[in-house]
Amino acid sequence: MGAEGLGSTSNSLSGGSGGPGAIGTTSRGSAGGEFSLVLQDAAKPGSFVKKGDAVAEFDRQYMLTRLDDYRSSVVQTEASFKKLTSELEVARKAHRQTIDSAKGDLDKAKLTMRTAPVMGAIETERSKLALEEAQARYDQLLKEVKFMEDSLRSEIKNAEIELKQSRIELRRAEINADRMVLKAPIDGMVVMQNMFRGSEFDQVKVGDQLFPGFPFMQIVDTSSMVVNANVNQVDVERMRIGLKATVRFDAFPDLSLPATVHAVGTVAKSSRYRPDWIKEMAVVLKLDGMDPRVIPDLSVSIDVVLGNEENTTVVPREALQYETAGAAQTVEPYVWVRSGPAWERRKVTLGMVTATSASIRSGVKPGEVVALEPPPKANIT
């Protein structure tokens, strides 16, 4: 939608400020009135609709009025086209009659010349001049036939183009009027979006004036839902499509559903309620299971499983210590494990490491106590 409304039909109203007039004329002008996107009717939030049902309608009274004008313009253009066609056919037949008349005058002059032997010199000369004049007129009219036919065809073609343009504009206006009535693309539940109404943030309602490109309604397939989430930019590098996750609902603490990472955003954005330097990335997860209590716009928390290991020992990450060993200056991890009253240093083989814990594949057994910081040297064995 531009400043002049939908499509390019605002300059094509017959008799208006800028529409095509009758065939053979040219009209110029400015655009008609602008469109106001006022929501006139909408399906109730939370209701279920079928594919093809009308779910919203904008005020289109001006569009329907313009549509009537376009229909009248097409009728007028068609009548003008028929009139022009008839007039051109009359002109063609009149020219043909003129040629036939000239042919008759030529034949008459030729017959007159046959009596030249019995005519006087002056009368004979007059007959010769009349014959030459009739022949020249007849030849001239025959030569004009080609140019006249070309002229008639060009006028017919021009009229056909204007009629076709008028019909196209009518069809475009009909499509634009239909676009003011929105229909459900799928079966699902109606979910209204929120907007600022003055100083309040509330659901879009009938009577609100909306702007082009503003999403005001969603049709949600409740049998297959997704979660729109945001992840801090420092964590999104580890997100991969296909990772499994668990979704927990704030409204139903006892409810958790499995999910799969469906899409990961590529452009960072600032959070509405955080400083600009804290960036987030959009992540979409698809729920792998459903529950009748789940409806759109619920708030949730998500645990994404980045990886897993079985039959390993887990220790707090603070327990890990590192040392550089060998000529290659390899960094090797170790932990302090309680051995009786003292502490024993043990090298460990790490598995997965998170920000809070670490998986130990070898070096520590389940049940052993590890130190979160190096113990006193007096207690080391």
LUMDREN-362571 format. One record per residue (C-alpha): residue number from 1; x negated, y negated, z. Coordinates in steps of 0.2 Angstrom, whole numbers, plus 2048, in hexadecimal, padded with zeros to 3 digits. Example, Ala and Ser with C-alpha at 12.3 -4.5 7.8 and 13.67 -1.06 7.14 Angstrom:
% LUMDREN-362571
+-----+------+-------+-----+
|   k | east | north |  up |
+-----+------+-------+-----+
|   1 |  7C2 |   816 | 827 |
|   2 |  7BC |   805 | 824 |
+-----+------+-------+-----+
This chain:
% LUMDREN-362571
+-----+------+-------+-----+
|   k | east | north |  up |
+-----+------+-------+-----+
|   1 |  800 |   800 | 800 |
|   2 |  7F9 |   7EF | 7FB |
|   3 |  7FE |   7DE | 7FE |
|   4 |  80B |   7DF | 7F1 |
|   5 |  813 |   7EF | 7F7 |
|   6 |  813 |   801 | 7F0 |
|   7 |  80D |   804 | 7DF |
|   8 |  80C |   7F8 | 7D1 |
|   9 |  81F |   7F5 | 7CF |
|  10 |  820 |   7E4 | 7D7 |
|  11 |  81D |   7DA | 7C7 |
|  12 |  829 |   7E4 | 7BC |
|  13 |  83B |   7DE | 7C0 |
|  14 |  845 |   7D9 | 7B2 |
|  15 |  84B |   7C7 | 7B5 |
|  16 |  840 |   7C6 | 7C4 |
|  17 |  831 |   7BC | 7C8 |
|  18 |  826 |   7C7 | 7BD |
|  19 |  82F |   7D6 | 7B5 |
|  20 |  830 |   7DA | 7A2 |
|  21 |  83E |   7D1 | 799 |
|  22 |  847 |   7D7 | 78A |
|  23 |  83D |   7DF | 77C |
|  24 |  833 |   7D3 | 772 |
|  25 |  831 |   7C7 | 780 |
|  26 |  823 |   7C4 | 78D |
|  27 |  825 |   7C0 | 79F |
|  28 |  819 |   7BB | 7AD |
|  29 |  81A |   7B8 | 7BF |
|  30 |  814 |   7BC | 7D1 |
|  31 |  818 |   7CB | 7DB |
|  32 |  829 |   7CE | 7E4 |
|  33 |  82B |   7CF | 7F7 |
|  34 |  820 |   7D9 | 802 |
|  35 |  824 |   7E9 | 80A |
|  36 |  826 |   7EA | 81D |
|  37 |  822 |   7FB | 824 |
|  38 |  830 |   7FB | 831 |
|  39 |  834 |   80C | 838 |
|  40 |  847 |   80E | 835 |
|  41 |  849 |   820 | 83A |
|  42 |  83F |   82E | 841 |
|  43 |  841 |   840 | 848 |
|  44 |  841 |   841 | 85B |
|  45 |  831 |   845 | 863 |
|  46 |  82F |   858 | 868 |
|  47 |  83D |   85D | 85B |
|  48 |  839 |   86B | 84F |
|  49 |  83B |   868 | 83C |
|  50 |  83A |   873 | 82D |
|  51 |  82F |   86F | 81D |
|  52 |  838 |   862 | 812 |
|  53 |  842 |   85B | 820 |
|  54 |  843 |   847 | 821 |
|  55 |  839 |   843 | 830 |
|  56 |  837 |   830 | 82E |
|  57 |  83E |   822 | 824 |
|  58 |  837 |   810 | 822 |
|  59 |  842 |   801 | 81E |
|  60 |  844 |   802 | 80B |
|  61 |  853 |   7F7 | 808 |
|  62 |  848 |   7EB | 7FE |
|  63 |  841 |   7FA | 7F4 |
|  64 |  853 |   801 | 7F0 |
|  65 |  858 |   7EF | 7EA |
|  66 |  849 |   7EE | 7DF |
|  67 |  84D |   800 | 7D9 |
|  68 |  85E |   7FA | 7D3 |
|  69 |  856 |   7EB | 7CA |
|  70 |  84A |   7F8 | 7C1 |
|  71 |  859 |   802 | 7BC |
|  72 |  862 |   7F3 | 7B5 |
|  73 |  851 |   7EE | 7AC |
|  74 |  850 |   7FF | 7A4 |
|  75 |  862 |   7FE | 79E |
|  76 |  85F |   7ED | 797 |
|  77 |  84F |   7F2 | 78E |
|  78 |  857 |   802 | 787 |
|  79 |  865 |   7F6 | 780 |
|  80 |  859 |   7EA | 779 |
|  81 |  84F |   7F9 | 771 |
|  82 |  85F |   7FF | 768 |
|  83 |  863 |   7ED | 763 |
|  84 |  852 |   7EB | 75C |
|  85 |  852 |   7FC | 753 |
|  86 |  863 |   7F7 | 74B |
|  87 |  85D |   7E6 | 745 |
|  88 |  84D |   7ED | 73E |
|  89 |  857 |   7FA | 734 |
|  90 |  863 |   7EC | 72E |
|  91 |  853 |   7E2 | 728 |
|  92 |  84C |   7F2 | 71F |
|  93 |  85D |   7F5 | 716 |
|  94 |  85E |   7E2 | 712 |
|  95 |  84C |   7E3 | 70A |
|  96 |  851 |   7F2 | 700 |
|  97 |  860 |   7E9 | 6FA |
|  98 |  855 |   7DB | 6F5 |
|  99 |  84A |   7E7 | 6EB |
| 100 |  859 |   7EF | 6E2 |
| 101 |  85F |   7DD | 6DE |
| 102 |  84E |   7D9 | 6D7 |
| 103 |  84E |   7E9 | 6CD |
| 104 |  85F |   7E5 | 6C6 |
| 105 |  859 |   7D3 | 6C1 |
| 106 |  84A |   7DB | 6B9 |
| 107 |  854 |   7E8 | 6AF |
| 108 |  860 |   7DA | 6A9 |
| 109 |  851 |   7CF | 6A3 |
| 110 |  84A |   7DE | 699 |
| 111 |  85B |   7E1 | 691 |
| 112 |  85B |   7CE | 68C |
| 113 |  84A |   7D0 | 684 |
| 114 |  851 |   7DD | 679 |
| 115 |  85C |   7D0 | 670 |
| 116 |  84C |   7C5 | 66D |
| 117 |  84D |   7C8 | 65A |
| 118 |  85E |   7BF | 659 |
| 119 |  859 |   7B1 | 665 |
| 120 |  851 |   7A0 | 662 |
| 121 |  840 |   79C | 666 |
| 122 |  844 |   792 | 675 |
| 123 |  850 |   79F | 67C |
| 124 |  844 |   7AD | 679 |
| 125 |  837 |   7A4 | 683 |
| 126 |  843 |   7A1 | 691 |
| 127 |  847 |   7B4 | 691 |
| 128 |  834 |   7B8 | 692 |
| 129 |  832 |   7AC | 6A1 |
| 130 |  841 |   7B4 | 6AA |
| 131 |  83A |   7C6 | 6A7 |
| 132 |  829 |   7C1 | 6AD |
| 133 |  831 |   7B9 | 6BD |
| 134 |  83D |   7C8 | 6C0 |
| 135 |  82E |   7D4 | 6BE |
| 136 |  823 |   7CA | 6CA |
| 137 |  831 |   7C9 | 6D7 |
| 138 |  834 |   7DB | 6D6 |
| 139 |  821 |   7E0 | 6D7 |
| 140 |  81F |   7D4 | 6E6 |
| 141 |  82E |   7DC | 6EF |
| 142 |  827 |   7ED | 6EC |
| 143 |  816 |   7E8 | 6F3 |
| 144 |  81F |   7E1 | 703 |
| 145 |  827 |   7F2 | 707 |
| 146 |  817 |   7F9 | 70F |
| 147 |  813 |   7E9 | 719 |
| 148 |  825 |   7E8 | 71F |
| 149 |  826 |   7FB | 724 |
| 150 |  816 |   7F8 | 72E |
| 151 |  81D |   7E9 | 736 |
| 152 |  82D |   7F2 | 73A |
| 153 |  824 |   801 | 741 |
| 154 |  819 |   7F6 | 74C |
| 155 |  828 |   7ED | 753 |
| 156 |  830 |   7FE | 757 |
| 157 |  820 |   804 | 75F |
| 158 |  81F |   7F5 | 76A |
| 159 |  831 |   7F7 | 76F |
| 160 |  82E |   809 | 773 |
| 161 |  81F |   805 | 77E |
| 162 |  829 |   7F8 | 788 |
| 163 |  837 |   804 | 78A |
| 164 |  82B |   811 | 790 |
| 165 |  823 |   805 | 79C |
| 166 |  834 |   800 | 7A3 |
| 167 |  838 |   812 | 7A6 |
| 168 |  827 |   816 | 7AE |
| 169 |  829 |   807 | 7BA |
| 170 |  83B |   80E | 7BE |
| 171 |  834 |   81F | 7C2 |
| 172 |  826 |   817 | 7CC |
| 173 |  832 |   80D | 7D6 |
| 174 |  83C |   81D | 7DA |
| 175 |  82D |   826 | 7E0 |
| 176 |  828 |   817 | 7EB |
| 177 |  83A |   816 | 7F2 |
| 178 |  838 |   829 | 7F6 |
| 179 |  827 |   826 | 7FE |
| 180 |  830 |   81C | 80B |
| 181 |  839 |   82C | 811 |
| 182 |  82C |   838 | 818 |
| 183 |  82F |   84B | 818 |
| 184 |  827 |   858 | 823 |
| 185 |  819 |   861 | 819 |
| 186 |  81B |   871 | 825 |
| 187 |  826 |   878 | 832 |
| 188 |  821 |   872 | 843 |
| 189 |  824 |   866 | 852 |
| 190 |  825 |   853 | 850 |
| 191 |  818 |   84A | 85A |
| 192 |  818 |   837 | 85A |
| 193 |  808 |   82E | 85C |
| 194 |  805 |   81F | 867 |
| 195 |  802 |   80D | 863 |
| 196 |  800 |   7FC | 86C |
| 197 |  811 |   7F3 | 86D |
| 198 |  80B |   7E2 | 874 |
| 199 |  801 |   7E6 | 884 |
| 200 |  809 |   7F8 | 886 |
| 201 |  802 |   808 | 87E |
| 202 |  811 |   813 | 87A |
| 203 |  818 |   81F | 86D |
| 204 |  81D |   819 | 85C |
| 205 |  830 |   816 | 85C |
| 206 |  83E |   811 | 84F |
| 207 |  83D |   7FE | 84C |
| 208 |  82A |   7FD | 84D |
| 209 |  821 |   7F5 | 83F |
| 210 |  812 |   800 | 839 |
| 211 |  803 |   7FC | 82F |
| 212 |  7FC |   805 | 81F |
| 213 |  7F1 |   814 | 824 |
| 214 |  7F8 |   815 | 836 |
| 215 |  7FB |   827 | 83C |
| 216 |  80C |   826 | 845 |
| 217 |  812 |   838 | 845 |
| 218 |  80C |   84A | 844 |
| 219 |  814 |   85A | 83F |
| 220 |  80C |   867 | 84A |
| 221 |  80D |   87A | 846 |
| 222 |  80E |   880 | 858 |
| 223 |  80A |   892 | 853 |
| 224 |  7F8 |   88D | 84E |
| 225 |  7F1 |   87E | 858 |
| 226 |  7E1 |   875 | 859 |
| 227 |  7D8 |   86B | 867 |
| 228 |  7D0 |   85B | 862 |
| 229 |  7C1 |   858 | 86E |
| 230 |  7B2 |   84D | 870 |
| 231 |  7A1 |   853 | 874 |
| 232 |  792 |   848 | 87A |
| 233 |  785 |   845 | 86C |
| 234 |  778 |   84E | 876 |
| 235 |  782 |   85E | 877 |
| 236 |  789 |   85F | 865 |
| 237 |  779 |   865 | 85E |
| 238 |  77C |   876 | 866 |
| 239 |  78E |   877 | 85F |
| 240 |  791 |   883 | 851 |
| 241 |  7A1 |   888 | 848 |
| 242 |  7A7 |   899 | 84D |
| 243 |  7A1 |   897 | 860 |
| 244 |  7AE |   89E | 86C |
| 245 |  7B5 |   893 | 87A |
| 246 |  7C2 |   893 | 888 |
| 247 |  7CF |   886 | 889 |
| 248 |  7D7 |   881 | 89A |
| 249 |  7E6 |   876 | 89B |
| 250 |  7E8 |   868 | 8A8 |
| 251 |  7FB |   86A | 8A9 |
| 252 |  7F9 |   87D | 8AC |
| 253 |  7EA |   881 | 8B7 |
| 254 |  7ED |   894 | 8B6 |
| 255 |  7EE |   894 | 8A3 |
| 256 |  7DE |   896 | 898 |
| 257 |  7DE |   89B | 886 |
| 258 |  7D0 |   8A1 | 87A |
| 259 |  7CA |   895 | 86C |
| 260 |  7BD |   894 | 85E |
| 261 |  7B3 |   885 | 858 |
| 262 |  7BC |   880 | 848 |
| 263 |  7B3 |   870 | 842 |
| 264 |  7A5 |   865 | 849 |
| 265 |  7A4 |   853 | 844 |
| 266 |  795 |   84B | 83B |
| 267 |  797 |   838 | 840 |
| 268 |  795 |   832 | 852 |
| 269 |  7A1 |   826 | 85A |
| 270 |  7A2 |   81C | 86A |
| 271 |  7AE |   821 | 878 |
| 272 |  7BC |   815 | 87B |
| 273 |  7B9 |   815 | 88E |
| 274 |  7A6 |   817 | 88E |
| 275 |  797 |   80B | 889 |
| 276 |  793 |   80A | 877 |
| 277 |  783 |   813 | 879 |
| 278 |  78B |   823 | 87E |
| 279 |  790 |   82B | 86E |
| 280 |  79C |   83A | 86B |
| 281 |  79F |   846 | 85D |
| 282 |  7B0 |   84D | 859 |
| 283 |  7B3 |   860 | 85A |
| 284 |  7C2 |   86A | 855 |
| 285 |  7C6 |   87B | 85D |
| 286 |  7D3 |   887 | 857 |
| 287 |  7DD |   890 | 864 |
| 288 |  7DC |   8A3 | 862 |
| 289 |  7EB |   8A6 | 86E |
| 290 |  7FB |   89D | 871 |
| 291 |  806 |   89B | 880 |
| 292 |  818 |   894 | 880 |
| 293 |  813 |   886 | 88C |
| 294 |  807 |   87F | 880 |
| 295 |  80D |   86F | 878 |
| 296 |  804 |   861 | 86E |
| 297 |  7FA |   853 | 877 |
| 298 |  7F6 |   85D | 887 |
| 299 |  7E5 |   859 | 88F |
| 300 |  7D9 |   867 | 890 |
| 301 |  7C8 |   86C | 895 |
| 302 |  7BD |   877 | 88B |
| 303 |  7AE |   883 | 88F |
| 304 |  7A5 |   887 | 87F |
| 305 |  79A |   897 | 87F |
| 306 |  78A |   892 | 877 |
| 307 |  783 |   8A4 | 879 |
| 308 |  783 |   8B2 | 885 |
| 309 |  778 |   8C0 | 88D |
| 310 |  77C |   8D0 | 896 |
| 311 |  774 |   8D9 | 8A4 |
| 312 |  768 |   8CA | 8A9 |
| 313 |  765 |   8C1 | 8B9 |
| 314 |  76A |   8AF | 8BA |
| 315 |  760 |   8A2 | 8C5 |
| 316 |  762 |   88F | 8C7 |
| 317 |  758 |   886 | 8BB |
| 318 |  74F |   87C | 8C9 |
| 319 |  747 |   88C | 8CE |
| 320 |  73D |   88D | 8BE |
| 321 |  72B |   888 | 8BE |
| 322 |  71F |   887 | 8B0 |
| 323 |  70C |   889 | 8AD |
| 324 |  700 |   887 | 89F |
| 325 |  6F6 |   897 | 89C |
| 326 |  6E9 |   89E | 890 |
| 327 |  6DF |   896 | 882 |
| 328 |  6EE |   893 | 878 |
| 329 |  6F5 |   888 | 887 |
| 330 |  705 |   892 | 887 |
| 331 |  713 |   88C | 893 |
| 332 |  718 |   89B | 89E |
| 333 |  727 |   89A | 8AA |
| 334 |  727 |   8A2 | 8BB |
| 335 |  731 |   8A1 | 8CB |
| 336 |  72E |   8A3 | 8DE |
| 337 |  736 |   8B2 | 8E5 |
| 338 |  738 |   8B6 | 8F8 |
| 339 |  72E |   8C5 | 8FD |
| 340 |  731 |   8C8 | 910 |
| 341 |  72C |   8B8 | 919 |
| 342 |  722 |   8B1 | 90B |
| 343 |  724 |   8AC | 8F9 |
| 344 |  71D |   8B6 | 8EA |
| 345 |  71A |   8AE | 8D9 |
| 346 |  721 |   8B8 | 8CA |
| 347 |  720 |   8B5 | 8B7 |
| 348 |  731 |   8B6 | 8AF |
| 349 |  738 |   8B9 | 89E |
| 350 |  745 |   8AC | 89A |
| 351 |  755 |   8AF | 891 |
| 352 |  762 |   8A1 | 88E |
| 353 |  75F |   891 | 897 |
| 354 |  76D |   884 | 89B |
| 355 |  76C |   873 | 8A4 |
| 356 |  770 |   87C | 8B4 |
| 357 |  76B |   88E | 8B3 |
| 358 |  75F |   89A | 8AB |
| 359 |  760 |   8AC | 8A6 |
| 360 |  752 |   8B7 | 8AB |
| 361 |  74F |   8C7 | 8A1 |
| 362 |  740 |   8CD | 8AB |
| 363 |  737 |   8C8 | 8BB |
| 364 |  745 |   8C6 | 8C7 |
| 365 |  752 |   8D3 | 8CD |
| 366 |  764 |   8CF | 8D2 |
| 367 |  765 |   8CB | 8E5 |
| 368 |  753 |   8C4 | 8E6 |
| 369 |  752 |   8B3 | 8EE |
| 370 |  748 |   8A5 | 8E3 |
| 371 |  742 |   894 | 8E9 |
| 372 |  749 |   884 | 8E1 |
| 373 |  738 |   87C | 8E4 |
| 374 |  726 |   882 | 8E7 |
| 375 |  724 |   889 | 8F9 |
| 376 |  717 |   883 | 905 |
| 377 |  706 |   88B | 902 |
| 378 |  706 |   893 | 913 |
| 379 |  714 |   89E | 90E |
| 380 |  70E |   8A4 | 8FD |
| 381 |  707 |   8B6 | 8FB |
+-----+------+-------+-----+
